[in-house]
Amino acid sequence: MQRDWQAEWQQLLDLTSRMLQRARAGEWDELSLMAGERQHALEHFFAEPVEAEYAATVKDGIATISRIDDEITALTKSAQGTIAQEQDVLHKRQHASRAYTDPQVHRS
């Protein structure tokens, strides 16, 4: 049975696009699972040399995947920053709450 390079490659591109959709939606657990799935699929795809007739298509696809990965990375960093800010606010609120409820906390 002959390998369908084009179909396999298109599935990888589709998976990468779905990963971007998950990142845009803030669905980080699903994104993580998909990233593992994609890594496995990439390893399988490149386990054998790409046939010459598909080299240009794969090269263009790699550039597309790289651009999408850059966007996913930016979205991830932005979400991490938001979470860090939310944690800081929560910490400050917890400290303020303790100041009202804990007689051991120094009040000025």
GIWOZI-V193598 format. One record per helix or strand. SS is the DSSP state (a for helix, b for strand). FROM is the first residue (numbers start at 0). LEN is the number of residues. If there is no record, write none. Layout:
# GIWOZI-V193598
SS/FROM/LEN, SS/FROM/LEN
This chain:
# GIWOZI-V193598
a/4/20, a/27/18, a/51/50
